[in-house]
Amino acid sequence: MPFLASEASEYLVRAHQLGRLAHAFLITGPDGSGKLALAQEFYRTVNKVRDADRDPDFHLVQPESKSRRILVEQIRALEEELRMRSTTGKLKFGVIADADRMMPQSANAFLKTLEEPPNGSLLLLLTSLPEALLETIRSRCVVLALRSPSRRPLGVAERVLFDAVSQLTSERSWTVGSSLALARLFQDQLARFRDDIETEHDDRLKRESERYQNSTDGKWLNKKRAVLGCLLRAATSRREPHTLKEFWNGSVTRCGRVRVAERGTWTNTAKRPSVLPKRSRLVIS
């Protein structure tokens, strides 16, 4: 039975306290189920730190190339970091987000790490598509399945968008101008998402620059900028369709006059807009 992220966290903490923690976990679940948040929370609890992302023993690997693939060089770098002795005596975490994005060479390299896990380390694979992983990798991990909360509350930006859509759909007639206004609302929302992601990645680059500025040359900084640029594009491409689908099939249906069926067809009293945001048409069809 799938766990909520909070329930899974309690399970992991209890296993650690009893000395029964496996060396590798495969954490599965749909987008929004809290897989990465679970890994971060467990690290903070076990190692008694405030911020997992800023701690040197928390190693996160995620797709960085333009094709959004995890490369073999990333897996080898992770293995090298995990085999280094922790200076603080903490439990080292090797976390692979979107593990299903590993290239065949990457998966084979990681399989060797699973077969000979580094001492004092824990491996966490996060994915919403466990069937895409090698069977030999899945069989060496304890599977921990997560489920999404029943309903996620709307954020501030989403509430503004919801109120605006509600006002538009309360009009007696749907015109071309209404459709264009709806498209503009979604475009503005996506622009805000991108700005938030850019700010997050700028802060990350600043933190890592401060950490390594005295131990590396300028080439590292240029390479890291390129990597974060790829991450920005990948994060944006993941966030846009997920948010639009969630909002369009969930929040918009609460407006009363607009009801969207599972396959994107319009029903009940609403007239179908003549213009929909291009990306939303793609994700709900």
C-alpha positions in Angstrom: 0.0 0.0 0.0 1.5 3.4 -0.9 2.5 5.7 1.9 2.1 9.4 2.3 5.5 11.1 2.4 5.1 11.8 6.2 4.3 8.1 6.8 7.3 7.0 4.8 9.5 9.3 6.7 8.4 7.8 10.0 9.1 4.3 8.6 12.6 5.2 7.5 13.5 6.9 10.8 12.2 3.9 12.8 14.2 1.5 10.6 17.3 3.6 11.1 16.8 3.7 14.9 16.5 -0.1 15.0 19.6 -0.6 12.8 17.5 -2.2 10.1 18.0 0.4 7.4 18.7 -1.1 3.9 21.6 0.3 1.9 19.3 1.3 -1.1 15.7 2.4 -1.5 13.7 2.8 -4.7 11.1 5.6 -3.9 8.3 5.6 -6.4 5.2 7.7 -6.8 3.5 10.2 -9.1 4.6 13.8 -9.5 3.7 15.8 -6.5 3.9 12.8 -4.1 7.0 14.3 -2.3 9.8 11.9 -3.3 12.6 14.5 -3.1 11.2 16.2 -0.1 11.1 12.8 1.7 14.8 12.3 0.9 15.7 15.7 2.2 13.6 15.4 5.3 15.1 12.0 6.2 18.6 13.3 5.7 17.9 16.3 8.0 16.4 14.0 10.7 19.2 11.4 10.6 22.1 13.8 10.5 20.5 16.6 12.6 21.1 19.4 10.1 18.8 22.2 9.0 19.4 22.2 5.2 20.1 19.1 3.3 20.9 20.9 0.0 23.7 22.9 1.6 25.3 19.9 3.4 28.4 18.4 1.8 27.3 14.8 2.5 24.0 15.1 0.6 24.7 14.3 -3.0 21.9 14.9 -5.5 22.1 13.7 -9.1 19.5 14.7 -11.6 19.2 15.1 -15.4 21.6 17.8 -16.5 22.1 17.3 -20.3 19.9 19.0 -22.9 18.2 15.7 -23.6 17.4 15.4 -19.8 19.4 12.3 -19.4 21.6 11.2 -16.5 25.0 10.6 -17.9 27.6 8.0 -16.8 30.0 10.8 -15.7 27.5 11.9 -13.1 27.1 8.4 -11.7 30.9 7.9 -11.5 31.3 11.3 -9.8 28.6 10.3 -7.3 30.4 7.0 -6.6 33.7 8.8 -6.0 32.1 11.3 -3.6 30.3 8.5 -1.6 33.6 6.5 -1.3 35.3 9.5 0.3 35.3 9.5 4.0 32.8 11.9 5.7 34.7 14.5 7.7 31.7 14.9 10.1 30.9 11.3 10.6 27.4 11.7 9.0 25.5 9.2 7.0 26.2 10.1 3.3 23.2 10.2 1.0 23.4 9.5 -2.8 20.1 10.6 -4.2 19.2 10.1 -7.9 16.1 12.1 -8.9 14.3 10.9 -12.1 16.3 7.7 -11.9 14.4 6.4 -15.0 16.4 9.0 -17.0 19.7 7.1 -16.6 21.3 6.2 -19.9 22.2 2.4 -20.3 25.9 3.1 -19.4 24.8 5.1 -16.4 22.5 2.3 -15.2 25.3 -0.3 -15.5 27.7 1.9 -13.6 25.2 2.5 -10.9 24.5 -1.3 -10.7 28.2 -1.8 -9.7 27.7 0.7 -6.9 24.6 -1.2 -5.7 26.6 -4.4 -5.7 29.4 -2.9 -3.7 27.8 0.0 -1.7 30.2 2.4 -0.1 30.5 2.3 3.7 28.4 4.8 5.6 26.2 5.7 2.7 22.6 5.4 1.7 21.3 5.2 -1.9 17.9 6.6 -2.8 16.5 6.3 -6.3 13.5 8.5 -7.0 11.2 7.9 -10.0 7.6 8.0 -11.2 8.4 5.2 -13.7 10.1 2.3 -11.9 9.4 0.0 -14.7 11.9 1.9 -16.8 14.7 0.8 -14.5 16.8 -2.3 -15.0 15.3 -5.3 -13.2 18.7 -6.0 -11.7 18.6 -2.5 -10.1 15.0 -2.8 -8.8 15.8 -6.2 -7.3 18.6 -4.7 -5.2 16.5 -2.0 -3.7 13.7 -1.9 -1.1 10.7 -0.4 -2.8 8.9 2.4 -1.0 5.8 3.6 -2.9 4.3 7.0 -2.2 0.9 8.4 -3.0 -0.1 12.0 -3.5 -2.2 13.9 -0.9 -5.9 13.8 -1.7 -5.8 17.5 -2.7 -3.1 20.1 -2.6 -4.2 23.6 -1.6 -3.8 26.3 -4.2 -0.8 28.6 -3.8 -1.0 32.4 -4.0 -0.3 32.6 -7.7 -2.6 29.7 -8.5 -5.4 31.4 -6.5 -5.0 34.6 -8.5 -5.3 32.6 -11.7 -8.2 30.6 -10.4 -10.1 33.8 -9.4 -9.4 35.4 -12.8 -10.6 32.2 -14.7 -13.7 32.1 -12.5 -14.5 35.7 -13.4 -14.0 35.0 -17.1 -16.2 31.9 -17.1 -19.0 33.7 -15.3 -19.6 35.9 -18.3 -22.8 35.1 -20.2 -21.1 34.7 -23.6 -17.7 33.5 -24.5 -16.0 35.6 -27.1 -12.6 35.6 -28.9 -11.5 38.3 -26.4 -12.3 35.9 -23.5 -10.2 33.2 -25.1 -7.3 35.5 -25.6 -7.6 36.8 -22.0 -7.5 33.2 -20.8 -4.4 32.4 -22.9 -2.7 35.5 -21.5 -3.4 34.4 -17.9 -1.7 31.1 -18.5 1.3 32.7 -20.2 1.8 35.1 -17.3 1.6 32.2 -14.9 4.2 30.2 -16.7 6.5 33.3 -16.8 6.2 33.6 -13.1 7.1 29.9 -12.7 10.2 30.4 -14.8 11.3 33.5 -12.8 10.9 31.4 -9.6 13.0 28.6 -11.0 15.7 31.0 -12.2 15.9 32.6 -8.8 16.3 29.2 -7.2 19.1 28.2 -9.6 20.9 31.5 -9.1 20.9 31.0 -5.4 22.2 27.4 -5.8 25.0 28.6 -8.1 25.9 31.3 -5.6 26.1 28.8 -2.7 28.3 26.4 -4.7 30.5 29.1 -5.9 31.2 30.2 -2.3 31.9 26.7 -1.3 34.4 25.8 -4.1 35.8 29.2 -5.1 39.2 28.5 -3.3 39.6 25.0 -4.5 38.8 25.1 -8.3 39.7 27.2 -11.3 37.4 29.3 -13.4 36.5 26.4 -15.7 34.5 24.8 -13.0 32.3 27.9 -12.6 31.6 28.1 -16.4 30.7 24.4 -16.5 28.4 24.8 -13.5 26.6 27.7 -15.2 26.0 25.5 -18.2 24.8 22.6 -16.1 22.4 24.9 -14.2 21.1 26.3 -17.5 20.2 22.8 -18.6 18.5 22.2 -15.2 16.5 25.4 -15.6 15.2 24.3 -19.0 14.4 20.8 -17.7 12.7 22.1 -14.5 10.6 24.5 -16.6 9.6 21.8 -19.1 8.5 19.5 -16.2 6.7 22.2 -14.2 4.7 23.8 -17.1 2.7 20.8 -18.3 2.3 19.4 -14.8 0.9 22.6 -13.4 -1.3 23.3 -16.4 -2.8 19.8 -16.3 -3.3 20.0 -12.6 -5.0 23.4 -12.8 -7.0 22.8 -15.9 -8.4 19.4 -14.9 -8.7 20.3 -11.2 -9.1 23.9 -10.3 -10.8 25.1 -13.4 -13.6 22.5 -13.0 -14.6 24.2 -9.7 -15.7 27.3 -11.6 -19.2 25.7 -12.1 -19.8 26.9 -15.7 -16.7 25.2 -17.1 -16.3 21.5 -16.8 -13.5 19.7 -18.4 -13.7 15.9 -18.9 -10.7 13.6 -18.5 -9.9 13.8 -22.2 -10.1 17.5 -22.4 -13.7 17.7 -23.9 -16.0 20.6 -22.8 -19.3 19.7 -21.3 -22.3 21.2 -19.4 -23.2 24.8 -19.8 -19.9 26.3 -21.0 -19.1 27.1 -24.6 -15.8 25.8 -25.8 -13.3 28.7 -26.2 -12.1 29.3 -29.7 -8.5 29.8 -28.5 -6.8 27.7 -25.8 -3.2 28.1 -24.6 -1.1 26.0 -26.9 0.6 24.0 -24.2 -2.6 23.2 -22.4 -4.1 21.7 -25.5 -1.1 19.4 -25.7 -1.2 18.2 -22.2 -4.9 17.5 -21.8 -5.6 15.8 -25.1 
